Amino acid sequence: MFAGLDVGSLVTKAVILRNGDILSYSIVDSRSDPEKAAKRSLEDALIKAGLKREEIAFIVVTGYGRVAFKDADKTVTELSCHGRGVHFLHPATRTVIDIGGQDSKVIRIDRDGNMVDFVMNDKCAAGTGRFLEVMSLALEIPLEELGNFSLTSTNPLRISSTCTVFAETEVISLLAAKQKKENIAAGLHSAIARRAGNMVKSFNIENDVVFVGGVAKNLGVRKALEEFLNISLTSISLDPQITGALGAALLAKDFFERKGKS
């Protein structure tokens, strides 16, 4: 059995593999204490799989807070993990769009799931999960409802600011002007789509294109991305938030097998 952890800035994910099959996964909040979240996520996944820690042969940890987990056999960057995890779920994938809590990235992978190129925005929270959290508070719409709520829009408003702070000010001004919340929400999702979509367009878009990360659960952002890129995004069979942890678990299996042959 092998485990992969993705310790993100907002949530931590864990995946347990046995013989190449996914036994279980867990997603927990990680903001206040990444180390504690990593331990809890692994424990939750082990309980779901009916396993004990000593039954895990190798653990790979990735993500923003990967150094916080001291019990890792190896740490790797999330870029290679997301590509590997998405390839496992959908081998035809060639482009991965990952929008997480604090950054966004576009990864190109080959037919074996190996990363061949990437572009990344990790300088500010614009167009990320944190951006959406701030905007949901400003709109007084629960984050998990924001995507579906925006789909009711009949006249999406253009949000000109890309900075989270300035965009929040813009939203407050639009609310004061009695603009409809659903139109503001749709405009925010379009702003995220433009930011991520321009990163995709910096490559030659190669199908299939898969959207992962916590923001991929937002149907409003997904729809806006499809419209901006004029493509249909490919769906995967599991929660799009766990692909990094899945990739880490797959790499754990690889590292362990290489170790056994050396």
HUTA-V397076 format. One line per field, one symbol per residue. ss: DSSP state (@ for helix, = for strand, . for the rest). burial: b if it has 24 or more other C-alpha atoms within 12 Angstrom, else e. A space follows every 10 residues. Layout:
BEGIN
ss=???
burial=???
END
This chain:
BEGIN
ss=.======... ========.. =========. ...@@@@@@@ @@@@@@@@@. ..@@@..=== ==...@@@.. ...==..@@@ @@@@@@@@@. ....=====. ...======. ....====== =.......@@ @@@@@@@@@. ..@@@@@@@@ .......... ...@@@@@@@ @@@@@@.... @@@@@@@@@@ @@@@@@@@@@ @.......== ==.@@@@.@@ @@@@@@@@@. ...=...... ..@@@@@@@@ @@@@@@@@@@ @.
burial=bbbbbbbbbb bbbbbbbbee ebbbbbbbbb eeebbbbbbb bbbbbbeebe eebeebbbbb bbbbbbbbbe bbbbbbbbbb bbbbbbbbbb bbbbbbbbbb bbbbbbbbbb eebbbeebbb beeebbbbbb bbbbbbebbe eebeebbebb bebeebbbbb ebbbeebbeb bbebeeeebb bbbbbbbbbb bbbbbbbbbb beeebbbbbb bbbbbbbbbb bbbbbbebbe eebbebeebb bbbbbbbbbb bbbbbeeeee ee
END
